[in-house]
Amino acid sequence: MKIYSRLKIIVFSLISLGLVFYPSFSAHRQLAKAENNYPPLDKLSLPILMYHHVKPLTGREDQMQIGLTTTDQSFANQLKVLRDNGYQTFFAGEIPDLLAGKMLASQQSVALTFDDGYDDFYNFAFPLLKEYQFKATVYIIYNAINAPGYLTENQIKEMVASGLVEIGSHTLDHVDLKKASSAEARRQIVLSKNQLEARFKIKVKTFAYPFGYFKPETISLVKTTGYTSAVSVIPGDIQTKDNLFSLPRLRPKNLMGEKFKVELLQKYHFQK
Ligand SMILES: [Zn+2]
């Protein structure tokens, strides 16, 4: 009996201690969660895959169109490879937060990006993204919204509401920012952001250079406009604070299975 009553005292004391310390412990945890403080990273191995068209080939396409097309079949296979290998998808606009330690990167992180805002993204890629619950960033040419072959305003609204699609800017008219005058470059970079934000009630954080063309002045303009990242067409998968405005990307094309895994997801990791 004596042992039991001692045990009772011990158990009661432990519970009391828990009652005293648990609130402060959980408050501390909530604070940590609110600040989202993870160790900042010098560099992050995160392949940003660059797509244009995702659709079946009809046989009527020219070489250029074929080069810009990933068939819906290849795309489905690539998503399966990503899932089977435990990849977690991030928006391109989240890369600065991952590097700063505001978000936690996964061991296998990847970003799916789609340039130009073609309507085949809605028809063929978006249903697969929903199936896999994978995130993607679409770089929209603002003045092409509702044009034949491009995404409509309603499609964009629906995709934004799904939480799976981030909208980035790809200028107003897909101009060559290396050749454009400073005033024109500014208009393309600033107005596309402002108008996308107003029309879709979103924050546009990321930018893609049309044709991958930019010069140092373009980068300063993108930075001062308030974007926090920009993607290039430089091949690679190592993301750092120094290349936030020229993030390298990789072209998945129609690679499938092991080939996709080795050539896209693993090839550049050796540069770490
Ligand atoms: Zn483009």
py3Dmol code that shows the C-alpha trace and the ligand (Angstrom):
import py3Dmol

protein = """\
ATOM      1  CA  MET A   1       0.000   0.000   0.000  1.00  0.00           C
ATOM      2  CA  LYS A   2       2.815   2.337   0.931  1.00  0.00           C
ATOM      3  CA  ILE A   3       4.442   1.792  -2.442  1.00  0.00           C
ATOM      4  CA  TYR A   4       1.175   2.542  -4.222  1.00  0.00           C
ATOM      5  CA  SER A   5       0.632   5.782  -2.368  1.00  0.00           C
ATOM      6  CA  ARG A   6       4.215   6.823  -3.149  1.00  0.00           C
ATOM      7  CA  LEU A   7       3.591   5.986  -6.763  1.00  0.00           C
ATOM      8  CA  LYS A   8       0.404   8.074  -6.604  1.00  0.00           C
ATOM      9  CA  ILE A   9       2.399  11.017  -5.295  1.00  0.00           C
ATOM     10  CA  ILE A  10       5.007  10.613  -8.008  1.00  0.00           C
ATOM     11  CA  VAL A  11       2.385  10.361 -10.759  1.00  0.00           C
ATOM     12  CA  PHE A  12       0.473  13.329  -9.360  1.00  0.00           C
ATOM     13  CA  SER A  13       3.677  15.372  -9.171  1.00  0.00           C
ATOM     14  CA  LEU A  14       4.586  14.512 -12.740  1.00  0.00           C
ATOM     15  CA  ILE A  15       1.120  15.551 -13.949  1.00  0.00           C
ATOM     16  CA  SER A  16       1.356  18.820 -12.024  1.00  0.00           C
ATOM     17  CA  LEU A  17       4.782  19.513 -13.488  1.00  0.00           C
ATOM     18  CA  GLY A  18       3.348  18.852 -16.937  1.00  0.00           C
ATOM     19  CA  LEU A  19       0.496  21.280 -16.294  1.00  0.00           C
ATOM     20  CA  VAL A  20       2.973  23.937 -15.243  1.00  0.00           C
ATOM     21  CA  PHE A  21       5.475  23.430 -18.050  1.00  0.00           C
ATOM     22  CA  TYR A  22       3.304  22.344 -20.973  1.00  0.00           C
ATOM     23  CA  PRO A  23       1.731  25.776 -21.622  1.00  0.00           C
ATOM     24  CA  SER A  24       5.122  27.477 -21.790  1.00  0.00           C
ATOM     25  CA  PHE A  25       6.488  24.666 -23.970  1.00  0.00           C
ATOM     26  CA  SER A  26       3.571  24.864 -26.387  1.00  0.00           C
ATOM     27  CA  ALA A  27       3.710  28.670 -26.426  1.00  0.00           C
ATOM     28  CA  HIS A  28       7.358  28.366 -27.381  1.00  0.00           C
ATOM     29  CA  ARG A  29       6.473  25.931 -30.146  1.00  0.00           C
ATOM     30  CA  GLN A  30       3.803  28.239 -31.519  1.00  0.00           C
ATOM     31  CA  LEU A  31       6.264  31.108 -31.522  1.00  0.00           C
ATOM     32  CA  ALA A  32       8.789  29.018 -33.443  1.00  0.00           C
ATOM     33  CA  LYS A  33       6.075  28.053 -35.912  1.00  0.00           C
ATOM     34  CA  ALA A  34       5.002  31.658 -36.411  1.00  0.00           C
ATOM     35  CA  GLU A  35       8.555  32.763 -37.134  1.00  0.00           C
ATOM     36  CA  ASN A  36       9.216  29.688 -39.274  1.00  0.00           C
ATOM     37  CA  ASN A  37      12.852  29.732 -38.355  1.00  0.00           C
ATOM     38  CA  TYR A  38      14.841  26.956 -39.907  1.00  0.00           C
ATOM     39  CA  PRO A  39      18.574  27.188 -40.526  1.00  0.00           C
ATOM     40  CA  PRO A  40      19.198  29.400 -43.595  1.00  0.00           C
ATOM     41  CA  LEU A  41      20.857  27.570 -46.478  1.00  0.00           C
ATOM     42  CA  ASP A  42      23.896  28.686 -48.506  1.00  0.00           C
ATOM     43  CA  LYS A  43      22.694  26.624 -51.416  1.00  0.00           C
ATOM     44  CA  LEU A  44      19.830  24.354 -52.212  1.00  0.00           C
ATOM     45  CA  SER A  45      19.745  21.514 -54.666  1.00  0.00           C
ATOM     46  CA  LEU A  46      16.328  21.975 -56.256  1.00  0.00           C
ATOM     47  CA  PRO A  47      15.745  21.262 -59.938  1.00  0.00           C
ATOM     48  CA  ILE A  48      13.378  23.822 -61.499  1.00  0.00           C
ATOM     49  CA  LEU A  49      11.827  22.048 -64.455  1.00  0.00           C
ATOM     50  CA  MET A  50      10.916  24.280 -67.405  1.00  0.00           C
ATOM     51  CA  TYR A  51       7.939  23.350 -69.550  1.00  0.00           C
ATOM     52  CA  HIS A  52       6.137  25.161 -72.368  1.00  0.00           C
ATOM     53  CA  HIS A  53       3.428  23.055 -74.021  1.00  0.00           C
ATOM     54  CA  VAL A  54       1.989  19.921 -72.413  1.00  0.00           C
ATOM     55  CA  LYS A  55      -0.283  18.165 -74.936  1.00  0.00           C
ATOM     56  CA  PRO A  56      -0.479  15.238 -77.318  1.00  0.00           C
ATOM     57  CA  LEU A  57       1.406  15.715 -80.610  1.00  0.00           C
ATOM     58  CA  THR A  58      -0.858  15.680 -83.651  1.00  0.00           C
ATOM     59  CA  GLY A  59       1.907  15.238 -86.230  1.00  0.00           C
ATOM     60  CA  ARG A  60       1.250  18.694 -87.699  1.00  0.00           C
ATOM     61  CA  GLU A  61       3.771  20.518 -85.461  1.00  0.00           C
ATOM     62  CA  ASP A  62       7.015  22.009 -86.784  1.00  0.00           C
ATOM     63  CA  GLN A  63      10.407  21.249 -85.213  1.00  0.00           C
ATOM     64  CA  MET A  64      10.254  24.315 -82.976  1.00  0.00           C
ATOM     65  CA  GLN A  65       6.833  23.356 -81.577  1.00  0.00           C
ATOM     66  CA  ILE A  66       7.937  19.772 -81.074  1.00  0.00           C
ATOM     67  CA  GLY A  67      10.957  21.050 -79.130  1.00  0.00           C
ATOM     68  CA  LEU A  68       8.672  23.045 -76.835  1.00  0.00           C
ATOM     69  CA  THR A  69       6.197  20.219 -76.245  1.00  0.00           C
ATOM     70  CA  THR A  70       6.143  17.596 -73.526  1.00  0.00           C
ATOM     71  CA  THR A  71       3.402  15.139 -74.362  1.00  0.00           C
ATOM     72  CA  ASP A  72       0.731  14.598 -71.724  1.00  0.00           C
ATOM     73  CA  GLN A  73       1.905  10.983 -71.577  1.00  0.00           C
ATOM     74  CA  SER A  74       5.529  11.932 -70.846  1.00  0.00           C
ATOM     75  CA  PHE A  75       4.352  14.513 -68.318  1.00  0.00           C
ATOM     76  CA  ALA A  76       2.233  11.938 -66.471  1.00  0.00           C
ATOM     77  CA  ASN A  77       5.236   9.617 -66.367  1.00  0.00           C
ATOM     78  CA  GLN A  78       7.503  12.380 -65.047  1.00  0.00           C
ATOM     79  CA  LEU A  79       5.066  13.176 -62.224  1.00  0.00           C
ATOM     80  CA  LYS A  80       4.930   9.497 -61.343  1.00  0.00           C
ATOM     81  CA  VAL A  81       8.740   9.326 -61.189  1.00  0.00           C
ATOM     82  CA  LEU A  82       8.758  12.387 -58.911  1.00  0.00           C
ATOM     83  CA  ARG A  83       6.156  10.846 -56.617  1.00  0.00           C
ATOM     84  CA  ASP A  84       7.795   7.405 -56.578  1.00  0.00           C
ATOM     85  CA  ASN A  85      11.091   9.021 -55.590  1.00  0.00           C
ATOM     86  CA  GLY A  86       9.555  11.032 -52.760  1.00  0.00           C
ATOM     87  CA  TYR A  87       9.835  14.483 -54.329  1.00  0.00           C
ATOM     88  CA  GLN A  88       8.028  17.447 -52.802  1.00  0.00           C
ATOM     89  CA  THR A  89       7.012  20.278 -55.126  1.00  0.00           C
ATOM     90  CA  PHE A  90       7.567  23.952 -54.323  1.00  0.00           C
ATOM     91  CA  PHE A  91       6.519  27.111 -56.119  1.00  0.00           C
ATOM     92  CA  ALA A  92       9.391  28.965 -57.784  1.00  0.00           C
ATOM     93  CA  GLY A  93       8.319  31.941 -55.659  1.00  0.00           C
ATOM     94  CA  GLU A  94       9.040  29.920 -52.509  1.00  0.00           C
ATOM     95  CA  ILE A  95      12.745  29.416 -53.265  1.00  0.00           C
ATOM     96  CA  PRO A  96      13.856  32.637 -51.480  1.00  0.00           C
ATOM     97  CA  ASP A  97      11.936  31.477 -48.375  1.00  0.00           C
ATOM     98  CA  LEU A  98      13.542  28.038 -48.520  1.00  0.00           C
ATOM     99  CA  LEU A  99      17.026  29.602 -48.693  1.00  0.00           C
ATOM    100  CA  ALA A 100      16.220  32.075 -45.898  1.00  0.00           C
ATOM    101  CA  GLY A 101      14.934  29.291 -43.627  1.00  0.00           C
ATOM    102  CA  LYS A 102      11.361  30.584 -43.568  1.00  0.00           C
ATOM    103  CA  MET A 103      10.241  27.277 -45.087  1.00  0.00           C
ATOM    104  CA  LEU A 104      11.674  23.815 -44.724  1.00  0.00           C
ATOM    105  CA  ALA A 105      13.074  22.215 -47.884  1.00  0.00           C
ATOM    106  CA  SER A 106      12.541  18.533 -48.400  1.00  0.00           C
ATOM    107  CA  GLN A 107      15.452  16.193 -49.062  1.00  0.00           C
ATOM    108  CA  GLN A 108      13.965  15.800 -52.552  1.00  0.00           C
ATOM    109  CA  SER A 109      12.654  19.179 -53.647  1.00  0.00           C
ATOM    110  CA  VAL A 110      11.579  20.201 -57.123  1.00  0.00           C
ATOM    111  CA  ALA A 111       9.745  23.107 -58.808  1.00  0.00           C
ATOM    112  CA  LEU A 112       7.581  22.716 -61.913  1.00  0.00           C
ATOM    113  CA  THR A 113       7.423  25.850 -64.086  1.00  0.00           C
ATOM    114  CA  PHE A 114       5.451  26.550 -67.256  1.00  0.00           C
ATOM    115  CA  ASP A 115       6.289  29.468 -69.534  1.00  0.00           C
ATOM    116  CA  ASP A 116       3.898  31.572 -71.651  1.00  0.00           C
ATOM    117  CA  GLY A 117       0.559  30.444 -70.174  1.00  0.00           C
ATOM    118  CA  TYR A 118      -0.746  28.193 -72.957  1.00  0.00           C
ATOM    119  CA  ASP A 119      -4.252  26.763 -72.566  1.00  0.00           C
ATOM    120  CA  ASP A 120      -2.875  23.219 -72.801  1.00  0.00           C
ATOM    121  CA  PHE A 121      -1.553  23.750 -69.276  1.00  0.00           C
ATOM    122  CA  TYR A 122      -5.173  23.909 -68.072  1.00  0.00           C
ATOM    123  CA  ASN A 123      -6.335  21.043 -70.296  1.00  0.00           C
ATOM    124  CA  PHE A 124      -3.524  18.533 -69.794  1.00  0.00           C
ATOM    125  CA  ALA A 125      -1.149  19.532 -66.976  1.00  0.00           C
ATOM    126  CA  PHE A 126      -3.559  20.894 -64.350  1.00  0.00           C
ATOM    127  CA  PRO A 127      -5.699  17.697 -64.121  1.00  0.00           C
ATOM    128  CA  LEU A 128      -2.520  15.680 -63.478  1.00  0.00           C
ATOM    129  CA  LEU A 129      -1.254  18.187 -60.920  1.00  0.00           C
ATOM    130  CA  LYS A 130      -4.569  17.822 -59.076  1.00  0.00           C
ATOM    131  CA  GLU A 131      -4.288  14.047 -59.207  1.00  0.00           C
ATOM    132  CA  TYR A 132      -0.784  14.161 -57.680  1.00  0.00           C
ATOM    133  CA  GLN A 133      -1.458  17.255 -55.541  1.00  0.00           C
ATOM    134  CA  PHE A 134       1.700  18.786 -57.021  1.00  0.00           C
ATOM    135  CA  LYS A 135       2.314  22.527 -57.159  1.00  0.00           C
ATOM    136  CA  ALA A 136       3.358  24.450 -60.272  1.00  0.00           C
ATOM    137  CA  THR A 137       4.252  27.993 -61.285  1.00  0.00           C
ATOM    138  CA  VAL A 138       2.864  29.406 -64.529  1.00  0.00           C
ATOM    139  CA  TYR A 139       4.587  32.444 -66.055  1.00  0.00           C
ATOM    140  CA  ILE A 140       1.846  34.437 -67.771  1.00  0.00           C
ATOM    141  CA  ILE A 141       2.222  36.855 -70.688  1.00  0.00           C
ATOM    142  CA  TYR A 142      -0.303  39.399 -69.420  1.00  0.00           C
ATOM    143  CA  ASN A 143      -1.638  40.617 -72.784  1.00  0.00           C
ATOM    144  CA  ALA A 144      -2.045  37.041 -74.042  1.00  0.00           C
ATOM    145  CA  ILE A 145      -4.686  36.187 -71.420  1.00  0.00           C
ATOM    146  CA  ASN A 146      -7.881  35.114 -73.306  1.00  0.00           C
ATOM    147  CA  ALA A 147      -6.030  35.048 -76.671  1.00  0.00           C
ATOM    148  CA  PRO A 148      -6.512  31.888 -78.796  1.00  0.00           C
ATOM    149  CA  GLY A 149      -4.260  29.105 -77.505  1.00  0.00           C
ATOM    150  CA  TYR A 150      -3.627  30.865 -74.191  1.00  0.00           C
ATOM    151  CA  LEU A 151      -5.213  30.550 -70.758  1.00  0.00           C
ATOM    152  CA  THR A 152      -8.439  32.429 -70.138  1.00  0.00           C
ATOM    153  CA  GLU A 153      -9.072  34.674 -67.169  1.00  0.00           C
ATOM    154  CA  ASN A 154     -11.522  32.137 -65.711  1.00  0.00           C
ATOM    155  CA  GLN A 155      -9.109  29.240 -66.071  1.00  0.00           C
ATOM    156  CA  ILE A 156      -6.438  31.233 -64.254  1.00  0.00           C
ATOM    157  CA  LYS A 157      -8.908  32.146 -61.486  1.00  0.00           C
ATOM    158  CA  GLU A 158      -9.907  28.514 -61.014  1.00  0.00           C
ATOM    159  CA  MET A 159      -6.284  27.375 -60.861  1.00  0.00           C
ATOM    160  CA  VAL A 160      -5.273  30.101 -58.400  1.00  0.00           C
ATOM    161  CA  ALA A 161      -8.217  29.084 -56.175  1.00  0.00           C
ATOM    162  CA  SER A 162      -6.990  25.463 -56.176  1.00  0.00           C
ATOM    163  CA  GLY A 163      -3.866  26.515 -54.276  1.00  0.00           C
ATOM    164  CA  LEU A 164      -1.779  24.330 -56.586  1.00  0.00           C
ATOM    165  CA  VAL A 165      -0.894  27.016 -59.109  1.00  0.00           C
ATOM    166  CA  GLU A 166       1.272  30.078 -58.563  1.00  0.00           C
ATOM    167  CA  ILE A 167       1.162  32.867 -61.134  1.00  0.00           C
ATOM    168  CA  GLY A 168       4.412  34.528 -62.132  1.00  0.00           C
ATOM    169  CA  SER A 169       4.990  37.285 -64.673  1.00  0.00           C
ATOM    170  CA  HIS A 170       6.443  36.757 -68.146  1.00  0.00           C
ATOM    171  CA  THR A 171       5.977  40.459 -69.088  1.00  0.00           C
ATOM    172  CA  LEU A 172       3.027  42.061 -70.896  1.00  0.00           C
ATOM    173  CA  ASP A 173       3.956  41.130 -74.474  1.00  0.00           C
ATOM    174  CA  HIS A 174       6.874  38.655 -74.337  1.00  0.00           C
ATOM    175  CA  VAL A 175       9.454  41.229 -75.410  1.00  0.00           C
ATOM    176  CA  ASP A 176      13.221  40.820 -75.606  1.00  0.00           C
ATOM    177  CA  LEU A 177      14.277  42.732 -72.482  1.00  0.00           C
ATOM    178  CA  LYS A 178      17.884  42.882 -73.638  1.00  0.00           C
ATOM    179  CA  LYS A 179      16.911  44.937 -76.698  1.00  0.00           C
ATOM    180  CA  ALA A 180      14.004  46.921 -75.216  1.00  0.00           C
ATOM    181  CA  SER A 181      14.558  50.543 -74.103  1.00  0.00           C
ATOM    182  CA  SER A 182      14.800  51.108 -70.351  1.00  0.00           C
ATOM    183  CA  ALA A 183      11.359  52.723 -70.317  1.00  0.00           C
ATOM    184  CA  GLU A 184       9.788  49.843 -72.235  1.00  0.00           C
ATOM    185  CA  ALA A 185      11.508  47.211 -70.076  1.00  0.00           C
ATOM    186  CA  ARG A 186      10.264  48.992 -66.964  1.00  0.00           C
ATOM    187  CA  ARG A 187       6.693  49.085 -68.344  1.00  0.00           C
ATOM    188  CA  GLN A 188       6.787  45.373 -69.185  1.00  0.00           C
ATOM    189  CA  ILE A 189       8.185  44.359 -65.798  1.00  0.00           C
ATOM    190  CA  VAL A 190       6.166  46.711 -63.561  1.00  0.00           C
ATOM    191  CA  LEU A 191       2.758  46.751 -65.296  1.00  0.00           C
ATOM    192  CA  SER A 192       2.588  42.979 -65.778  1.00  0.00           C
ATOM    193  CA  LYS A 193       3.079  42.519 -62.025  1.00  0.00           C
ATOM    194  CA  ASN A 194       0.602  45.230 -61.012  1.00  0.00           C
ATOM    195  CA  GLN A 195      -2.079  44.087 -63.434  1.00  0.00           C
ATOM    196  CA  LEU A 196      -1.784  40.387 -62.579  1.00  0.00           C
ATOM    197  CA  GLU A 197      -2.012  41.264 -58.885  1.00  0.00           C
ATOM    198  CA  ALA A 198      -5.068  43.486 -59.327  1.00  0.00           C
ATOM    199  CA  ARG A 199      -6.929  41.154 -61.698  1.00  0.00           C
ATOM    200  CA  PHE A 200      -6.369  37.917 -59.763  1.00  0.00           C
ATOM    201  CA  LYS A 201      -6.018  39.334 -56.222  1.00  0.00           C
ATOM    202  CA  ILE A 202      -2.658  37.652 -55.756  1.00  0.00           C
ATOM    203  CA  LYS A 203       0.915  38.567 -54.912  1.00  0.00           C
ATOM    204  CA  VAL A 204       3.234  38.057 -57.884  1.00  0.00           C
ATOM    205  CA  LYS A 205       6.658  37.218 -56.499  1.00  0.00           C
ATOM    206  CA  THR A 206       8.456  35.572 -59.386  1.00  0.00           C
ATOM    207  CA  PHE A 207       9.425  36.578 -62.934  1.00  0.00           C
ATOM    208  CA  ALA A 208      10.594  34.742 -66.067  1.00  0.00           C
ATOM    209  CA  TYR A 209      12.698  36.514 -68.734  1.00  0.00           C
ATOM    210  CA  PRO A 210      11.167  36.050 -72.217  1.00  0.00           C
ATOM    211  CA  PHE A 211      13.542  33.902 -74.340  1.00  0.00           C
ATOM    212  CA  GLY A 212      15.758  33.797 -71.240  1.00  0.00           C
ATOM    213  CA  TYR A 213      17.256  37.169 -72.316  1.00  0.00           C
ATOM    214  CA  PHE A 214      18.375  39.665 -69.680  1.00  0.00           C
ATOM    215  CA  LYS A 215      21.194  42.071 -68.867  1.00  0.00           C
ATOM    216  CA  PRO A 216      22.394  43.471 -65.498  1.00  0.00           C
ATOM    217  CA  GLU A 217      19.982  46.421 -65.825  1.00  0.00           C
ATOM    218  CA  THR A 218      17.056  43.985 -66.306  1.00  0.00           C
ATOM    219  CA  ILE A 219      17.938  42.242 -63.047  1.00  0.00           C
ATOM    220  CA  SER A 220      18.021  45.529 -61.068  1.00  0.00           C
ATOM    221  CA  LEU A 221      14.665  46.486 -62.535  1.00  0.00           C
ATOM    222  CA  VAL A 222      13.105  43.127 -61.590  1.00  0.00           C
ATOM    223  CA  LYS A 223      14.526  43.463 -58.058  1.00  0.00           C
ATOM    224  CA  THR A 224      13.383  47.043 -57.478  1.00  0.00           C
ATOM    225  CA  THR A 225       9.902  46.238 -58.813  1.00  0.00           C
ATOM    226  CA  GLY A 226       9.449  43.920 -55.838  1.00  0.00           C
ATOM    227  CA  TYR A 227       9.854  40.472 -57.330  1.00  0.00           C
ATOM    228  CA  THR A 228      11.862  38.219 -55.032  1.00  0.00           C
ATOM    229  CA  SER A 229      13.035  35.746 -57.665  1.00  0.00           C
ATOM    230  CA  ALA A 230      13.425  35.317 -61.420  1.00  0.00           C
ATOM    231  CA  VAL A 231      14.039  32.202 -63.485  1.00  0.00           C
ATOM    232  CA  SER A 232      16.497  31.923 -66.374  1.00  0.00           C
ATOM    233  CA  VAL A 233      17.216  29.230 -68.953  1.00  0.00           C
ATOM    234  CA  ILE A 234      20.753  28.631 -67.656  1.00  0.00           C
ATOM    235  CA  PRO A 235      21.021  24.872 -67.040  1.00  0.00           C
ATOM    236  CA  GLY A 236      21.603  23.696 -63.467  1.00  0.00           C
ATOM    237  CA  ASP A 237      19.775  22.859 -60.266  1.00  0.00           C
ATOM    238  CA  ILE A 238      21.744  24.592 -57.508  1.00  0.00           C
ATOM    239  CA  GLN A 239      19.816  27.555 -56.114  1.00  0.00           C
ATOM    240  CA  THR A 240      21.650  30.172 -54.026  1.00  0.00           C
ATOM    241  CA  LYS A 241      21.004  33.678 -52.661  1.00  0.00           C
ATOM    242  CA  ASP A 242      23.384  34.973 -55.334  1.00  0.00           C
ATOM    243  CA  ASN A 243      21.362  33.583 -58.226  1.00  0.00           C
ATOM    244  CA  LEU A 244      17.848  34.442 -56.991  1.00  0.00           C
ATOM    245  CA  PHE A 245      17.347  36.610 -60.100  1.00  0.00           C
ATOM    246  CA  SER A 246      18.831  34.150 -62.574  1.00  0.00           C
ATOM    247  CA  LEU A 247      17.673  30.822 -61.149  1.00  0.00           C
ATOM    248  CA  PRO A 248      18.847  27.957 -63.375  1.00  0.00           C
ATOM    249  CA  ARG A 249      16.311  25.573 -64.906  1.00  0.00           C
ATOM    250  CA  LEU A 250      16.249  22.222 -66.671  1.00  0.00           C
ATOM    251  CA  ARG A 251      14.217  21.075 -69.689  1.00  0.00           C
ATOM    252  CA  PRO A 252      12.440  17.758 -69.073  1.00  0.00           C
ATOM    253  CA  LYS A 253      11.278  17.492 -72.719  1.00  0.00           C
ATOM    254  CA  ASN A 254       9.990  13.929 -73.212  1.00  0.00           C
ATOM    255  CA  LEU A 255      12.404  12.100 -70.947  1.00  0.00           C
ATOM    256  CA  MET A 256      10.718   9.280 -69.077  1.00  0.00           C
ATOM    257  CA  GLY A 257      11.380   6.807 -66.278  1.00  0.00           C
ATOM    258  CA  GLU A 258      14.988   6.176 -65.262  1.00  0.00           C
ATOM    259  CA  LYS A 259      16.280   8.517 -67.973  1.00  0.00           C
ATOM    260  CA  PHE A 260      14.236  11.411 -66.593  1.00  0.00           C
ATOM    261  CA  LYS A 261      15.443  10.611 -63.086  1.00  0.00           C
ATOM    262  CA  VAL A 262      19.126  10.367 -63.988  1.00  0.00           C
ATOM    263  CA  GLU A 263      19.381  13.204 -66.527  1.00  0.00           C
ATOM    264  CA  LEU A 264      17.089  15.713 -64.846  1.00  0.00           C
ATOM    265  CA  LEU A 265      16.989  15.043 -61.152  1.00  0.00           C
ATOM    266  CA  GLN A 266      20.444  13.644 -60.439  1.00  0.00           C
ATOM    267  CA  LYS A 267      22.854  14.889 -63.113  1.00  0.00           C
ATOM    268  CA  TYR A 268      23.579  18.294 -61.636  1.00  0.00           C
ATOM    269  CA  HIS A 269      23.697  17.116 -58.038  1.00  0.00           C
ATOM    270  CA  PHE A 270      27.311  16.149 -58.588  1.00  0.00           C
ATOM    271  CA  GLN A 271      28.186  19.859 -58.742  1.00  0.00           C
ATOM    272  CA  LYS A 272      27.286  20.269 -55.060  1.00  0.00           C
TER     273      LYS A 272
END
"""
ligand_1 = """\
1
ZN
Zn 8.336 32.583 -73.092
"""
view = py3Dmol.view(width=600, height=400)
view.addModel(protein, "pdb")
view.setStyle({"model": 0}, {"cartoon": {"style": "trace"}})
view.addModel(ligand_1, "xyz")
view.setStyle({"model": 1}, {"stick": {}})
view.zoomTo()
view.show()
